[in-house]
């Protein structure tokens, strides 16, 4: 189950219900965490050892009640290099390749330990955001 952050909830409500400016992200990046983020942000994002957020690419939206958004193509991180990333238990969507705002996050179905030389890959259709 994915969770929108407080930042995203504020962005959506301002866009839908007020005349306030709401700047829409122009790109979405997937980040990985070794400790859970929350709706207020936080968590421990992986750093070092060739880690970098990966652009999500095309997102397809389908269905009603629930409506589901999912990645159209696989998302593949570069191999860990020079050390381990640790146990990855969560993924998040950001509006920037570094810094930026955490938009949504979720626990992985199964945590995965990434050691030196390992690659983490999210197959097409496996990164889902669902609204009911």
DSSP file (Angstrom, degrees, kcal/mol; ACC not computed):
  #  RESIDUE AA STRUCTURE BP1 BP2  ACC     N-H-->O    O-->H-N    N-H-->O    O-->H-N    TCO  KAPPA ALPHA  PHI   PSI    X-CA   Y-CA   Z-CA
    1    1 A X              0   0    0      0, 0.0   106,-0.5     0, 0.0     2,-0.2   0.000 360.0 360.0 360.0 127.8    0.0    0.0    0.0
    2    2 A X  E     -A  106   0A   0    104,-0.2     2,-0.4   128,-0.1   104,-0.2  -0.580 360.0-152.9 -92.6 157.3    1.4    3.4   -1.0
    3    3 A X  E     -A  105   0A   0    102,-2.7   102,-1.9    -2,-0.2     2,-0.2  -0.995  10.8-134.4-132.1 129.2    1.1    6.5    1.0
    4    4 A X  E     -A  104   0A   0     -2,-0.4   100,-0.3   100,-0.2     2,-0.1  -0.566  29.8-121.7 -74.4 146.2    1.1   10.1   -0.3
    5    5 A X     >  -     0   0    0     98,-2.4     4,-2.4    -2,-0.2    35,-0.2  -0.384  24.7-105.7 -80.6 166.4    3.2   12.5    1.8
    6    6 A X  H  > S+     0   0    0     33,-3.8     4,-2.4     1,-0.2     5,-0.2   0.881 122.4  58.4 -58.2 -38.2    1.8   15.6    3.5
    7    7 A X  H  > S+     0   0    0     32,-0.5     4,-2.2    95,-0.2    -1,-0.2   0.930 108.5  44.0 -56.2 -48.2    3.6   17.6    0.8
    8    8 A X  H  > S+     0   0    0     94,-0.3     4,-2.8    95,-0.3     5,-0.2   0.905 111.2  52.9 -67.4 -42.5    1.7   15.8   -2.0
    9    9 A X  H  X S+     0   0    0     -4,-2.4     4,-2.4     1,-0.2    -1,-0.2   0.910 111.1  47.5 -59.0 -42.5   -1.6   16.0   -0.2
   10   10 A X  H  X S+     0   0    0     -4,-2.4     4,-2.4     2,-0.2    -1,-0.2   0.908 111.6  51.0 -63.8 -43.4   -1.2   19.7    0.2
   11   11 A X  H  X S+     0   0    0     -4,-2.2     4,-2.2    -5,-0.2    -2,-0.2   0.928 112.2  46.2 -59.9 -47.6   -0.2   20.0   -3.5
   12   12 A X  H  X S+     0   0    0     -4,-2.8     4,-2.7     2,-0.2     5,-0.3   0.929 113.3  47.6 -64.1 -47.3   -3.3   18.1   -4.7
   13   13 A X  H  X S+     0   0    0     -4,-2.4     4,-2.7    -5,-0.2     5,-0.3   0.893 112.2  49.7 -65.1 -39.2   -5.7   20.0   -2.5
   14   14 A X  H  X S+     0   0    0     -4,-2.4     4,-1.2    -5,-0.2     6,-0.3   0.905 113.4  47.5 -63.6 -40.3   -4.3   23.4   -3.5
   15   15 A X  H  < S+     0   0    0     -4,-2.2    -2,-0.2    -5,-0.2    -1,-0.2   0.920 121.6  34.3 -65.3 -44.6   -4.6   22.3   -7.2
   16   16 A X  H  < S+     0   0    0     -4,-2.7    -2,-0.2    -5,-0.2    -3,-0.2   0.843 128.9  26.8 -81.7 -35.3   -8.1   21.1   -6.9
   17   17 A X  H  < S+     0   0    0     -4,-2.7     2,-0.3    -5,-0.3    -3,-0.2   0.445 112.7  43.4-118.8  -0.9   -9.8   23.3   -4.4
   18   18 A X  S  < S-     0   0    0     -4,-1.2     0, 0.0    -5,-0.3     0, 0.0  -0.833  70.6-120.9-135.6 174.8   -8.1   26.7   -4.3
   19   19 A X  S    S+     0   0    0     -2,-0.3    -4,-0.1     2,-0.1     3,-0.1   0.312  73.7 123.6 -95.4   5.9   -6.7   29.3   -6.7
   20   20 A X  S    S-     0   0    0     -6,-0.3     2,-0.3     1,-0.1    -2,-0.2  -0.266  74.1 -96.9 -64.1 153.8   -3.3   29.0   -5.0
   21   21 A X        -     0   0    0      2,-0.0     2,-0.4     1,-0.0    -1,-0.1  -0.563  39.5-175.0 -72.7 132.5   -0.4   28.1   -7.2
   22   22 A X        -     0   0    0     -2,-0.3     2,-0.6    -8,-0.1   -11,-0.0  -0.928  14.8-148.4-131.2 106.9    0.4   24.4   -7.3
   23   23 A X        -     0   0    0     -2,-0.4     2,-0.3     1,-0.0    -8,-0.0  -0.657  13.4-143.0 -82.5 118.1    3.5   23.5   -9.2
   24   24 A X        -     0   0    0     -2,-0.6    -1,-0.0     1,-0.1    -2,-0.0  -0.576  21.8-109.9 -79.1 136.8    3.2   20.1  -10.8
   25   25 A X        -     0   0    0     -2,-0.3     3,-0.1     1,-0.1    -1,-0.1  -0.321  19.7-157.7 -61.1 150.8    6.4   17.9  -11.0
   26   26 A X  S    S+     0   0    0     69,-0.3     2,-0.3     1,-0.3    -1,-0.1   0.523  75.7  22.5-107.3 -11.0    7.8   17.5  -14.5
   27   27 A X        -     0   0    0     68,-0.2     2,-0.4     2,-0.0    -1,-0.3  -0.983  67.8-145.1-151.3 154.5    9.7   14.3  -13.7
   28   28 A X        -     0   0    0     -2,-0.3    28,-3.6    29,-0.1    29,-0.4  -0.984  12.8-166.3-128.3 135.3    9.5   11.5  -11.2
   29   29 A X  E     -CB  55  94A   0     65,-2.4    65,-3.2    -2,-0.4     2,-0.5  -0.937  15.7-134.2-123.6 141.6   12.4    9.6   -9.6
   30   30 A X  E     -CB  54  93A   0     24,-3.2    24,-1.8    -2,-0.4     2,-0.3  -0.821  23.9-173.3 -95.5 131.5   12.4    6.4   -7.6
   31   31 A X  E     - B   0  92A   0     61,-2.7    61,-2.5    -2,-0.5     2,-0.3  -0.872  14.4-135.3-120.2 157.4   14.5    6.3   -4.5
   32   32 A X  E     - B   0  91A   0     -2,-0.3    14,-2.3    59,-0.2     2,-0.4  -0.871  15.5-157.3-117.0 146.5   15.3    3.4   -2.1
   33   33 A X  E     -DB  45  90A   0     57,-2.6    56,-1.9    -2,-0.3    57,-1.3  -0.940  24.0-168.3-127.9 144.6   15.2    3.3    1.7
   34   34 A X  E    S+     0   0A   0     10,-3.0     2,-0.3    -2,-0.4    11,-0.1   0.543  90.9  37.1 -99.8 -13.8   16.8    1.2    4.4
   35   35 A X  E    S-D   44   0A   0      9,-0.8     9,-1.8     7,-0.1    -1,-0.2  -0.994 102.6 -94.3-136.3 141.8   14.6    2.8    7.1
   36   36 A X        -     0   0    0     -2,-0.3     7,-0.4     7,-0.2     2,-0.1  -0.218  30.9-147.3 -61.6 132.9   10.9    3.7    6.5
   37   37 A X        -     0   0    0      5,-0.2     2,-0.3     6,-0.2     5,-0.2  -0.270  17.2-148.0 -77.8-178.9   10.0    7.2    5.5
   38   38 A X  B >   -F   41   0B   0      3,-2.8     3,-1.9    -2,-0.1   -32,-0.1  -0.812  35.8 -83.4-139.7-177.8    6.7    8.7    6.7
   39   39 A X  T 3  S+     0   0    0      1,-0.3   -33,-3.8    -2,-0.3   -32,-0.5   0.712 130.4  52.0 -64.7 -18.8    4.0   11.1    5.4
   40   40 A X  T 3  S-     0   0    0      1,-0.3     2,-0.4   -35,-0.2    -1,-0.3   0.402 118.6-112.5 -95.1   2.0    6.2   13.9    6.8
   41   41 A X  B <   +F   38   0B   0     -3,-1.9    -3,-2.8    60,-0.0    -1,-0.3  -0.875  68.6 115.2 108.7-138.6    9.3   12.6    4.9
   42   42 A X        +     0   0    0     -2,-0.4    -5,-0.2    -5,-0.2    -7,-0.1  -0.317  23.0 125.7  71.5-149.2   12.3   11.2    6.7
   43   43 A X  S    S-     0   0    0     -7,-0.4     2,-0.6    -6,-0.2    -7,-0.2  -0.159  70.8 -79.9  77.3 177.2   13.5    7.6    6.5
   44   44 A X  E     -D   35   0A   0     -9,-1.8   -10,-3.0    -7,-0.0    -9,-0.8  -0.909  42.9-157.8-120.1 103.1   17.0    6.7    5.5
   45   45 A X  E     -D   33   0A   0     -2,-0.6   -12,-0.3   -12,-0.2    46,-0.0  -0.544  30.8-101.2 -76.6 143.6   17.6    6.9    1.7
   46   46 A X        -     0   0    0    -14,-2.3     2,-0.3    -2,-0.2   -14,-0.1  -0.299  46.8-177.6 -58.0 146.1   20.5    4.8    0.4
   47   47 A X        +     0   0    0     38,-0.1     5,-0.1    -3,-0.1    -1,-0.0  -0.991  35.9  11.1-147.3 153.6   23.6    6.8   -0.3
   48   48 A X  S >  S+     0   0    0      3,-0.3     3,-1.4    -2,-0.3    33,-0.1  -0.027  77.6  84.9  75.4 178.6   27.0    6.1   -1.7
   49   49 A X  T 3  S-     0   0    0      1,-0.3    32,-1.9    33,-0.1    34,-0.2   0.863 125.7 -53.5  54.6  44.1   28.4    3.0   -3.5
   50   50 A X  T 3  S+     0   0    0      1,-0.2     2,-0.3    30,-0.2    -1,-0.3   0.591  95.0 152.2  70.6  15.5   27.1    4.2   -6.9
   51   51 A X    <   +     0   0    0     -3,-1.4    -3,-0.3    30,-0.1     2,-0.3  -0.576   9.7 156.7 -76.0 137.5   23.5    4.7   -5.7
   52   52 A X        -     0   0    0     -2,-0.3    26,-0.2    26,-0.1    46,-0.1  -0.958  45.5-100.8-153.4 145.6   21.4    7.3   -7.5
   53   53 A X        -     0   0    0     44,-0.6     2,-0.4    -2,-0.3   -22,-0.2  -0.282  38.6-135.3 -59.6 153.2   17.7    7.7   -7.9
   54   54 A X  E     -C   30   0A   0    -24,-1.8   -24,-3.2    23,-0.0     2,-0.1  -0.946  16.6-111.9-118.9 135.0   16.3    6.5  -11.2
   55   55 A X  E     -C   29   0A   0     -2,-0.4   -26,-0.3   -26,-0.3   -28,-0.0  -0.394  22.3-139.2 -63.0 138.0   13.8    8.4  -13.4
   56   56 A X        -     0   0    0    -28,-3.6    17,-0.3     1,-0.2     2,-0.2   0.856  29.7-161.9 -70.0 -36.8   10.4    6.6  -13.5
   57   57 A X        +     0   0    0    -29,-0.4    -1,-0.2    14,-0.1     2,-0.1  -0.536  51.2   5.3  83.2-155.9    9.7    7.1  -17.2
   58   58 A X        -     0   0    0     -2,-0.2    14,-2.7    13,-0.1    15,-0.5  -0.390  64.4-160.3 -68.6 133.5    6.3    6.7  -18.6
   59   59 A X  E     -G   71   0C   0     12,-0.2     2,-0.4    -2,-0.1    12,-0.2  -0.947   3.8-154.5-112.0 133.5    3.4    6.1  -16.1
   60   60 A X  E     -G   70   0C   0     10,-2.7    10,-2.4    -2,-0.4     2,-0.4  -0.893   3.7-157.3-108.7 141.9    0.2    4.6  -17.3
   61   61 A X  E     +G   69   0C   0     -2,-0.4     2,-0.3     8,-0.2     8,-0.2  -0.963  23.0 156.1-119.1 131.6   -3.1    5.2  -15.5
   62   62 A X  E     +G   68   0C   0      6,-2.4     6,-2.9    -2,-0.4     4,-0.1  -0.972  28.0  32.9-149.8 162.7   -6.1    2.9  -15.8
   63   63 A X        -     0   0    0     -2,-0.3     2,-0.4     4,-0.2     4,-0.1   0.094  59.0-113.8  83.6 166.3   -9.2    1.7  -14.1
   64   64 A X  S    S+     0   0    0      2,-0.2     3,-0.2     3,-0.1    -1,-0.1  -0.992  85.0  29.7-140.9 137.4  -11.8    3.3  -11.9
   65   65 A X  S    S+     0   0    0     -2,-0.4    67,-0.2    66,-0.2     2,-0.1   0.894 136.6  30.7  46.8  60.8  -12.5    2.6   -8.2
   66   66 A X  S    S-     0   0    0     65,-0.6     2,-0.5    -4,-0.1    66,-0.2   0.363  91.0-166.7 -94.6 159.2   -9.6    1.8   -7.9
   67   67 A X  E     - H   0 131C   0     64,-3.0    64,-2.9    -3,-0.2     2,-0.4  -0.914  13.0-160.1-102.1 134.0   -7.6    3.8  -10.3
   68   68 A X  E     -GH  62 130C   0     -6,-2.9    -6,-2.4    -2,-0.5     2,-0.4  -0.956  14.0-165.0-123.9 132.3   -4.1    2.6  -10.7
   69   69 A X  E     +GH  61 129C   0     60,-3.0    60,-2.5    -2,-0.4     2,-0.3  -0.951  23.3 169.5-109.7 133.8   -0.9    4.3  -11.9
   70   70 A X  E     -GH  60 128C   0    -10,-2.4   -10,-2.7    -2,-0.4     2,-0.3  -0.960  39.7 -91.9-144.5 159.7    2.0    2.0  -12.8
   71   71 A X  E     -G   59   0C   0     56,-0.9    54,-2.2    -2,-0.3   -12,-0.2  -0.557  25.0-156.0 -74.3 131.3    5.4    2.1  -14.5
   72   72 A X  S    S+     0   0    0    -14,-2.7     2,-0.3    -2,-0.3    -1,-0.1   0.754  77.4  30.8 -79.1 -25.5    5.2    1.2  -18.2
   73   73 A X  S    S-     0   0    0    -15,-0.5    52,-0.2   -17,-0.3    49,-0.0  -0.879  98.2 -82.9-130.3 161.8    8.8    0.0  -18.4
   74   74 A X        -     0   0    0     -2,-0.3     2,-0.5    50,-0.1    49,-0.2  -0.285  34.5-142.7 -61.5 148.0   11.3   -1.6  -16.0
   75   75 A X  E     -I  122   0D   0     47,-2.6    47,-3.2    -4,-0.1     2,-0.5  -0.975  22.6-174.2-113.8 118.2   13.1    0.7  -13.6
   76   76 A X  E     -I  121   0D   0     -2,-0.5    45,-0.2    45,-0.2     2,-0.2  -0.959  13.2-150.3-124.5 126.2   16.7   -0.5  -13.1
   77   77 A X        -     0   0    0     43,-2.6    43,-0.1    -2,-0.5     3,-0.1  -0.586  33.0 -99.7 -85.3 151.4   19.3    0.9  -10.6
   78   78 A X        -     0   0    0    -26,-0.2    42,-0.3    -2,-0.2   -26,-0.1  -0.308  52.9 -85.3 -63.7 155.0   23.0    0.8  -11.4
   79   79 A X        -     0   0    0     40,-0.1    40,-0.2     1,-0.1    -1,-0.1  -0.358  46.9-103.5 -62.5 139.1   24.9   -2.0   -9.7
   80   80 A X        -     0   0    0     38,-2.5    37,-2.9    35,-0.4     2,-0.4  -0.444  47.6-170.5 -59.0 135.7   26.1   -1.3   -6.2
   81   81 A X        +     0   0    0    -32,-1.9   -30,-0.1    35,-0.2    35,-0.0  -0.989  56.9  12.1-141.3 128.2   29.8   -0.5   -6.5
   82   82 A X  S    S-     0   0    0     -2,-0.4     2,-0.3   -33,-0.1   -33,-0.1   0.501 126.9  -5.8  88.4   3.9   32.4   -0.1   -3.8
   83   83 A X  S    S-     0   0    0    -34,-0.2    34,-0.3   -35,-0.1     2,-0.2  -0.926  86.3 -64.2 159.7 178.3   30.2   -1.5   -1.0
   84   84 A X        -     0   0    0     -2,-0.3    31,-0.2    32,-0.1    -3,-0.1  -0.531  18.9-151.5 -91.6 155.7   26.8   -2.6    0.0
   85   85 A X        -     0   0    0     29,-2.7     2,-0.2     1,-0.3    30,-0.2   0.651  43.0-138.6 -94.1 -21.9   23.5   -0.7    0.1
   86   86 A X  E     - E   0 114A   0     28,-1.6    28,-2.8     2,-0.1     2,-0.7  -0.580  48.7 -18.5  97.4-162.7   22.0   -2.8    2.9
   87   87 A X  E     - E   0 113A   0     26,-0.2     2,-0.6    -2,-0.2    26,-0.3  -0.753  61.1-153.9 -88.7 113.6   18.5   -4.1    3.3
   88   88 A X  E     + E   0 112A   0     24,-3.1    24,-2.2    -2,-0.7   -54,-0.2  -0.785  28.7 156.8 -91.1 116.8   16.1   -2.2    1.1
   89   89 A X  E     +     0   0A   0    -56,-1.9    19,-2.8    -2,-0.6     2,-0.3   0.523  57.4  38.2-116.7 -10.1   12.6   -2.3    2.5
   90   90 A X  E     -BE  33 107A   0    -57,-1.3   -57,-2.6    17,-0.3     2,-0.3  -0.974  55.2-159.0-144.3 153.2   10.9    0.8    1.0
   91   91 A X  E     -BE  32 106A   0     15,-2.4    15,-2.2    -2,-0.3     2,-0.3  -0.958  12.8-168.4-129.1 151.1   10.7    2.8   -2.2
   92   92 A X  E     -BE  31 105A   0    -61,-2.5   -61,-2.7    -2,-0.3     2,-0.5  -0.960  19.7-128.3-138.1 157.2    9.6    6.4   -2.7
   93   93 A X  E     -BE  30 104A   0     11,-2.8    10,-3.8    -2,-0.3    11,-1.1  -0.920  29.7-173.9-106.8 129.3    8.8    8.7   -5.6
   94   94 A X  E     -BE  29 102A   0    -65,-3.2   -65,-2.4    -2,-0.5     8,-0.2  -0.779  31.6-135.4-118.9 161.6   10.5   12.1   -5.7
   95   95 A X  S    S+     0   0    0      6,-1.4     2,-0.3    -2,-0.3   -69,-0.3   0.259  89.4  40.3 -98.6  11.1   10.2   15.2   -7.9
   96   96 A X  S    S-     0   0    0      3,-0.3   -67,-0.1     5,-0.2     3,-0.1  -0.990  77.6-122.2-154.0 156.0   14.0   15.5   -8.3
   97   97 A X  S    S+     0   0    0     -2,-0.3   -44,-0.6     1,-0.2     2,-0.3   0.774 104.2  17.6 -72.8 -25.7   17.0   13.3   -8.9
   98   98 A X  S    S-     0   0    0    -46,-0.1    -1,-0.2    -3,-0.0   -46,-0.0  -0.975 130.3 -13.3-140.1 154.1   18.6   14.7   -5.7
   99   99 A X  S    S+     0   0    0     -2,-0.3    -3,-0.3     1,-0.1    -4,-0.1  -0.336  87.2 117.7  52.9-129.0   17.0   16.6   -2.8
  100  100 A X  S    S-     0   0    0     -5,-0.1     2,-0.4    -6,-0.1    -1,-0.1  -0.220  71.7 -48.6  70.8-163.0   13.6   17.6   -3.9
  101  101 A X        -     0   0    0    -60,-0.0    -6,-1.4   -94,-0.0     2,-0.5  -0.913  40.6-127.5-116.4 135.4   10.3   16.4   -2.3
  102  102 A X  E     + E   0  94A   0     -2,-0.4   -94,-0.3    -8,-0.2    -8,-0.2  -0.715  28.8 179.9 -75.6 124.3    9.2   12.9   -1.4
  103  103 A X  E     -     0   0A   0    -10,-3.8   -98,-2.4    -2,-0.5     2,-0.3   0.849  59.8  -9.8 -96.7 -43.3    5.8   12.5   -3.1
  104  104 A X  E     -AE   4  93A   0    -11,-1.1   -11,-2.8  -100,-0.3    -1,-0.4  -0.976  60.4-171.8-153.7 158.5    4.8    9.0   -2.1
  105  105 A X  E     +AE   3  92A   0   -102,-1.9  -102,-2.7    -2,-0.3     2,-0.3  -0.980   3.4 178.9-152.0 161.0    6.3    5.9   -0.5
  106  106 A X  E     -AE   2  91A   0    -15,-2.2   -15,-2.4    -2,-0.3     2,-0.2  -0.983  33.8-102.7-159.6 154.5    5.5    2.3    0.2
  107  107 A X  E     - E   0  90A   0   -106,-0.5   -17,-0.3    -2,-0.3     2,-0.1  -0.574  43.9-112.3 -74.3 144.0    7.1   -0.8    1.7
  108  108 A X  E     -     0   0A   0    -19,-2.8     3,-0.2    -2,-0.2    -1,-0.1  -0.470  21.1-120.7 -70.7 150.5    8.4   -3.3   -0.7
  109  109 A X  E    S+     0   0A   0      1,-0.3     2,-0.4    -2,-0.1    -1,-0.1   0.906 103.6  14.6 -57.9 -41.4    6.5   -6.6   -0.8
  110  110 A X  E    S-     0   0A   0    -22,-0.0    -1,-0.3    -3,-0.0   -22,-0.1  -0.986  86.4-124.7-136.4 124.5    9.8   -8.3    0.1
  111  111 A X  E     -     0   0A   0     -2,-0.4     2,-0.4    -3,-0.2   -22,-0.2  -0.325  27.5-154.5 -62.4 149.9   12.9   -6.5    1.4
  112  112 A X  E     - E   0  88A   0    -24,-2.2   -24,-3.1   -26,-0.0     2,-0.5  -0.994  10.3-137.8-134.2 129.9   16.0   -7.1   -0.6
  113  113 A X  E     - E   0  87A   0     -2,-0.4     2,-0.7   -26,-0.3   -26,-0.2  -0.753  18.1-156.3 -85.6 125.0   19.6   -6.9    0.6
  114  114 A X  E     - E   0  86A   0    -28,-2.8   -29,-2.7    -2,-0.5   -28,-1.6  -0.906  15.2-178.1-107.4 112.6   21.8   -5.2   -2.0
  115  115 A X    >   -     0   0    0     -2,-0.7     3,-2.8   -31,-0.2   -35,-0.4  -0.555  46.4 -59.8-100.9 169.3   25.4   -6.2   -1.8
  116  116 A X  T 3  S+     0   0    0      1,-0.3   -35,-0.2    -2,-0.2    -1,-0.2  -0.253 128.1  17.2 -49.9 124.5   28.4   -4.9   -3.9
  117  117 A X  T 3  S+     0   0    0    -37,-2.9    -1,-0.3     1,-0.3     2,-0.1   0.220  96.3 126.0  94.4 -13.4   27.7   -5.8   -7.5
  118  118 A X    <   -     0   0    0     -3,-2.8   -38,-2.5   -39,-0.1     2,-0.4  -0.441  46.4-150.0 -78.4 153.3   23.9   -6.4   -7.1
  119  119 A X        -     0   0    0    -40,-0.2     2,-0.5    -2,-0.1   -40,-0.1  -0.977   3.1-147.7-121.7 134.9   21.3   -4.7   -9.2
  120  120 A X        -     0   0    0     -2,-0.4   -43,-2.6   -42,-0.3     2,-0.4  -0.913  21.2-177.2-102.4 128.4   17.8   -3.8   -8.0
  121  121 A X  E     -I   76   0D   0     -2,-0.5     2,-0.7   -45,-0.2   -45,-0.2  -0.988  19.2-157.1-129.7 132.3   15.2   -3.9  -10.8
  122  122 A X  E     -I   75   0D   0    -47,-3.2   -47,-2.6    -2,-0.4     5,-0.1  -0.933  27.8-133.9-106.4 109.8   11.5   -3.0  -10.6
  123  123 A X    >   -     0   0    0     -2,-0.7     3,-2.0   -49,-0.2     4,-0.3  -0.165  34.5 -81.1 -61.6 156.2    9.7   -4.8  -13.5
  124  124 A X  T 3  S+     0   0    0      1,-0.3   -52,-0.2     2,-0.1   -50,-0.1  -0.314 119.3  21.1 -53.7 135.9    7.2   -3.0  -15.6
  125  125 A X  T 3  S+     0   0    0    -54,-2.2    -1,-0.3   -52,-0.2   -53,-0.1   0.466  99.3  96.6  83.2   2.2    3.9   -2.9  -13.9
  126  126 A X    <   +     0   0    0     -3,-2.0     2,-0.8     1,-0.1    -2,-0.1   0.520  62.8  76.0-104.0  -6.2    5.3   -3.4  -10.4
  127  127 A X  S    S+     0   0    0     -4,-0.3   -56,-0.9   -56,-0.2     2,-0.4  -0.878  71.2 176.5-103.4 101.4    5.5    0.2   -9.2
  128  128 A X  E     -H   70   0C   0     -2,-0.8     2,-0.4   -58,-0.2   -58,-0.2  -0.860  29.0-173.7-117.4 140.6    1.9    1.0   -8.4
  129  129 A X  E     -H   69   0C   0    -60,-2.5   -60,-3.0    -2,-0.4     2,-0.4  -0.995  21.7-168.6-124.5 123.1    0.1    4.0   -6.9
  130  130 A X  E     -H   68   0C   0     -2,-0.4     2,-0.5   -62,-0.2   -62,-0.2  -0.934  14.4-166.6-121.5 134.1   -3.6    3.2   -6.3
  131  131 A X  E      H   67   0C   0    -64,-2.9   -64,-3.0    -2,-0.4   -65,-0.6  -0.972 360.0 360.0-114.8 131.0   -6.5    5.5   -5.5
  132  132 A X              0   0    0     -2,-0.5    -1,-0.1   -66,-0.2   -64,-0.0   0.400 360.0 360.0-109.2 360.0   -9.7    3.9   -4.3
